[in-house]
């Protein structure tokens, strides 16, 4: 909750600063003369920017269960499920968290993810392939990585960052649209085209910022997994992922997985995860 309040206050402070700048430069008067309110644009942009992000966060567990076919373990059906529940419970307790829901989704490739609207209302899910491909110590390290995501509030932080960026992408696009095309009859086709193009360009830049943060949080989650389960076990789990062919999760879940899509060149800017080789090197060097 403290994290949410801090981000909201930060966003309000930024909006206030922009409002003062608009007042000093006369941009607010210029927009008012063309039939628009600068403050109104910012407020409406914040509603759109944060509204979509928070709705997505609130529905994240439901979307994960439906979209990935996650089977929530209510009562363990076998020893493997019993061990999985107890391991997650132990890691969550050591991290000061309430017990998250635990589930399994069918996939021959090893993968896992965590999601949820808050620290004590999370879901940790692993693939059936991960349970068969990894040793218990390696699975525990992967679970420690995901529990660290929950403990760090990464899902909430990522959503808030996306909300802030969405707010300013929308507001700037509307302002630029008003500058390019607004007349006495109202907004013309030039306004619509300008807003559309500006949102695409700024949206790409915003995605780069979000993915940069996502990559940084993976290093922190690896360090958390190493702290909870042992550095050698975390490295061994990543090495096993590196040797295998990990199938990326759907794009809307990719940022929450233990591993994601990799690429080089400009594609690296849009990667939600650092290359596994870099993550292993960071753990070995103790730089995370």
N, C-alpha and C positions, 0 to 999 in steps of 0.2 A: 504494500500500500504506500509506503514511504517513497518507493521508486516512482510510482504513478504520480503522486502529488508533486514530486520534484520535477518530473518532466512536464507536467501541466503548467506549473509555475514558470518553468523555463520558457515554454512556448508562449505563455501570456506575456512574459517580459520581452520576448523578441517581437511579438505583435505590437506591443506598446511602443517599442523603439522604432519600428517601421512606421507606426502612426505619427510619431513625433517628427520623423524624417520627412514624411509626406506633408506634414503641416509646415515645416520650415521651408521646404523646397516649393511649396505651392501645388504639389501634385494632387492633394485632396480637393483643393478649390477647382483645379483644372478638370478633375473627374466629375465634381459636382456640377460644373457648367455643362458637362456632357451627359448629365442625368444619372451619374453613378456616385455612390458613397464609398470612400476608401475603407472606412471602418466596417461598413456593411459587407464589402467584398471579402475582407479578412475573416469576419465572423462566419460568413457562409462557407468560405473555403475551409475553415477549421472544422465546421460541421461535417462537410463532405470528407475531408481528409481523415479526421479521427473516427468518424462514424463507421466508415467501411472497415478500418483497421480493427476497431474494437469489436465489431460484429464478427469479423473473421476470427479473432482471438476467442470470443465467447463460444463460438461454434467449433473450435479447433478439435476438441476431443471427439465430438459427434462426427465431424467430417473425416477424421482419421479412422474411426471405427467403420464408418460406412464405405469410405473410399478405398481403404486398404484391406477390408474384410477382417479386421482384428477380432479375435475371439477373446473376450475378457475372461480371465480365470477367476471364477467365483469360488468354486471348490476344486482343488487340485485333483485331476483324474489319474495322475501317475506320479512316480517319484521325481521325474524331471520337472514337472510343473510345481511340485511341492518345494523342490530345491530352488527353483526360480523365484517363487514367492518369498521364501525365507531370506534369500540373498538380497532381494530388493528391499525387504523390510529392514534388514540389518544395515544396509547402506544408507537408507533414508533416515533411520534413527541416528546414525553417526553424523549425518549431515544436518540434523535438527529439523527434519521434515516430517510431515504426516505421511502415512502410507499411501503412495499413489496406486492407481489402478494398474494392473499388470495384464498384458495380453500377448498373444502370439498371432502372427499373420503368415499365411502360406506363401513361401517363396524359397526356391532352391538356393538362392544366393544369400550369403550372410549379410545382415543389416539390422539396424535397430534405430529407434527414434524415441524422443520424448516430446510431449506437447501438453497444453492445458492453460487455462486462464490465470492460474496463480500457483504459488509454491505448494500449497496444501490441497490442490485440486488438479493433479497432474495424471498423465497416462504415460507409462513406459511400456513399449512394445518391442518384441524381438521377432525376427523371422525364424521359421522352422529350419531354414538352412544354417542359420547361425548356431542353433542348438546342436546341430549334428556336425558342423565343420570345426568348431572350436573346442578347446579343452575348458574344463570348469573355471580355471584361473583366468583364462582369456575372456570368457563370457562375463565373469565378475568384473573385469577391468572395463569392458564395454558398458556394462550396467553402471559402473561408477562414473564413467564419462557422461552417460545420460542423466544420472542423478545430479551430477554437478551442474548440468544445464538448468535443471529445475531449481537447485539451490541458489544459483546465480541469478535466477529470474530472467534468463535469456529470452524466453518466449515473449514475456511482457515487454522487455526492453526493445527487442527487435520490432515489435508492433508499434511501440511509441515512437521510435525513430522513423518508421515508415509513415506514421500519422503526421509527424511534424513536417517531413519532406512532402507528403501529399498536399498538406495545407499550403505550403509556399509554391509548389508547382501549380496548383489550381489558381491561387491568388495572382501570381505573376502572369499566368496565361490570360486570365481575364483582363488584367490591367493592360497588357500588350495589345490584346484584342480591341480594347476601347481606344487605345492610342491610334491603332491602324485604321479602324473603320467604325465610326459612330457618328451619326448625323441626326438631324431633327426628326427624321422618320423612324429612328431606332437603329438597331444593329443590323448590318447587312451581311452579305455572303462573305465579305472580306473579314469580318469579325469572327465568323464561325471557322473559316479556314485558318486564320491566324491562331486562334485558341487551340485548335486541333493540332497544328504543327508545333506550336510552342510546348504544349503538354507532352508531345512525343519526345521532343529533344530534351526538355528538362526531366522528363520521366526516366530517360536513359541515364542521365547524369545522376539522378537520385538513386537508381538501382545500383550504380557503381559504389555509391556511399554505403548503402545497406549491405551489399556483398562484402565490402571491406570490413565492416563491423562483424559480419557473420564469420569471416575467416579468423578474425582475432579471437572471437569467443570459442572457436574450436581448439585453439592452442590452450586456452584456460580450462576447457573441459577435459582435454587430455591430461593436463597437470592435475586436475581434480581426480580423474580416474587413477592416475599413478599414485596419488596420495592415499586414496581409499583402498586400492588393491595391490599396490606395488608397482614401481616403475618398470621393472622387467616384464611383468605381466601385461602392462599397457602397451609396451613396445612390441611384445610378442603378438598381441591381438592386432595391432596395426600392421605388422609384418604379414600376418595371415591374410588380412584384407588386401594388402598390396599384392600378394602372390595370386590370390584368387580373382575371379571376375565378378566384382560386386555390381549388382544391377541397381542403378540409381532409382530412388523412389520417384513418384510423380512430382512434377515441378512444384506444386503447392506444398509438398511435404519435404522436398529435398533439403532445405536448410536445417531441418530438425534431425537429420539422420546422422549415423556415425561416420559415414563417408558419402561423398557426392560426386557429381560430374567433375572431371578434370579436363584441362585444355591448356594451350599455350598461346603466346601472343596476346592480342586484344581479348581473346576469350577468357584469359585469366582474370580480367577485371570483373567478369560476371560470374565467377566461381563462388559458390557458397562455402566451399571447403578448401583449405590449402592442400597442395599435393601431399599424399601420405608420406613421401620421402622427407619432406620438410618437417612434418609433424614428428616423425621418428628422430630426426636430427636434433630438433628442439628439446625433446625429452632426454636424449643422450647427453646433450651439452648442459642441461640444467638451466636453459635460458627461459623456461616457462614455469 
